[in-house]
């Protein structure tokens, strides 16, 4: 249990700033596991096949999180123009089904 807590703590420190760089998480994981030596680095070959999809998912979630945080902060500061946001949404996504919003 102690090794798991230490590994999680170390990975939290080494993974800062990785969310914006595609594929960097895998490099950080490989280098951290090589430095610790408790887990075999060869096991990363199993993750390599799905890393591209995981990286795309992380990037998408990061983008959505940034957008939601922007709206939350703007609303908390009373700077969010809801009618302007709806107008921009309709302008960029001119679909009759969406215009019924």
DRENSEGU-772358 format. One record per residue (C-alpha): residue number from 1; chain; x, y, z. Coordinates in Angstrom, 1 decimal. Layout:
N
> n, chain, xx, yy, zz
> NUM, A, X, Y, Z
...
This chain:
101
> n, chain, xx, yy, zz
> 1, A, 0.0, 0.0, 0.0
> 2, A, 2.9, 2.3, 0.8
> 3, A, 4.4, 1.8, -2.7
> 4, A, 1.1, 2.6, -4.3
> 5, A, 0.7, 5.8, -2.4
> 6, A, 4.3, 6.8, -3.2
> 7, A, 3.8, 6.0, -6.9
> 8, A, 0.5, 8.0, -7.1
> 9, A, 2.2, 11.0, -5.3
> 10, A, 5.2, 10.9, -7.6
> 11, A, 3.0, 10.6, -10.7
> 12, A, 0.9, 13.6, -9.6
> 13, A, 4.1, 15.7, -9.3
> 14, A, 5.7, 14.5, -12.6
> 15, A, 2.6, 14.8, -14.7
> 16, A, 2.0, 18.5, -14.1
> 17, A, 1.6, 20.3, -17.5
> 18, A, 1.3, 17.1, -19.5
> 19, A, -2.4, 17.7, -20.4
> 20, A, -1.7, 20.1, -23.2
> 21, A, 0.9, 18.0, -25.0
> 22, A, -0.3, 15.0, -26.9
> 23, A, 1.6, 11.8, -26.1
> 24, A, 3.6, 13.4, -23.3
> 25, A, 1.7, 11.5, -20.6
> 26, A, 3.1, 8.2, -21.9
> 27, A, 6.7, 9.5, -21.9
> 28, A, 6.3, 10.7, -18.3
> 29, A, 4.8, 7.4, -17.3
> 30, A, 7.7, 5.5, -18.9
> 31, A, 10.4, 7.6, -17.4
> 32, A, 8.8, 7.6, -13.9
> 33, A, 8.4, 3.8, -14.0
> 34, A, 12.0, 3.4, -15.2
> 35, A, 13.2, 5.6, -12.4
> 36, A, 11.2, 3.9, -9.6
> 37, A, 12.0, 0.4, -10.7
> 38, A, 9.2, -1.3, -8.9
> 39, A, 7.1, -2.0, -12.0
> 40, A, 8.4, -3.5, -15.3
> 41, A, 8.7, -0.9, -18.0
> 42, A, 8.1, -3.6, -20.6
> 43, A, 4.4, -3.7, -19.5
> 44, A, 4.0, -0.3, -21.2
> 45, A, 4.0, -2.0, -24.6
> 46, A, 0.4, -3.2, -23.7
> 47, A, -0.6, 0.4, -23.3
> 48, A, 1.1, 1.7, -26.4
> 49, A, -1.8, 0.4, -28.6
> 50, A, -4.4, 2.4, -26.9
> 51, A, -2.3, 5.5, -26.0
> 52, A, -3.4, 7.4, -29.1
> 53, A, -7.1, 7.0, -28.3
> 54, A, -6.5, 7.8, -24.6
> 55, A, -4.5, 10.9, -25.6
> 56, A, -7.3, 12.1, -27.8
> 57, A, -9.8, 11.6, -25.0
> 58, A, -7.6, 13.5, -22.5
> 59, A, -7.3, 16.4, -25.0
> 60, A, -11.0, 16.5, -25.5
> 61, A, -11.8, 16.4, -21.8
> 62, A, -9.1, 19.1, -21.2
> 63, A, -10.7, 21.4, -23.8
> 64, A, -14.2, 20.8, -22.4
> 65, A, -13.0, 21.5, -18.9
> 66, A, -11.4, 24.7, -20.0
> 67, A, -14.5, 25.9, -21.8
> 68, A, -16.8, 25.1, -18.8
> 69, A, -14.4, 26.8, -16.4
> 70, A, -14.4, 29.9, -18.6
> 71, A, -18.2, 30.1, -18.5
> 72, A, -18.3, 29.5, -14.8
> 73, A, -15.8, 32.2, -14.0
> 74, A, -17.6, 34.6, -16.4
> 75, A, -20.9, 33.9, -14.8
> 76, A, -19.5, 34.4, -11.3
> 77, A, -18.1, 37.8, -12.4
> 78, A, -21.4, 38.7, -14.1
> 79, A, -19.5, 39.1, -17.4
> 80, A, -21.2, 36.3, -19.3
> 81, A, -23.5, 37.5, -22.1
> 82, A, -25.9, 34.6, -22.6
> 83, A, -27.8, 36.1, -25.6
> 84, A, -24.5, 36.8, -27.3
> 85, A, -23.3, 33.3, -26.6
> 86, A, -26.5, 31.8, -28.1
> 87, A, -26.2, 34.1, -31.2
> 88, A, -22.6, 33.0, -31.7
> 89, A, -23.6, 29.4, -31.3
> 90, A, -26.4, 29.7, -33.9
> 91, A, -24.0, 31.6, -36.3
> 92, A, -21.4, 28.8, -36.2
> 93, A, -23.9, 25.9, -36.2
> 94, A, -26.6, 27.1, -38.6
> 95, A, -28.8, 24.0, -38.3
> 96, A, -32.6, 24.5, -38.3
> 97, A, -32.9, 21.9, -35.6
> 98, A, -30.4, 23.8, -33.4
> 99, A, -32.1, 27.1, -34.1
> 100, A, -35.1, 26.0, -32.1
> 101, A, -33.2, 26.4, -28.8
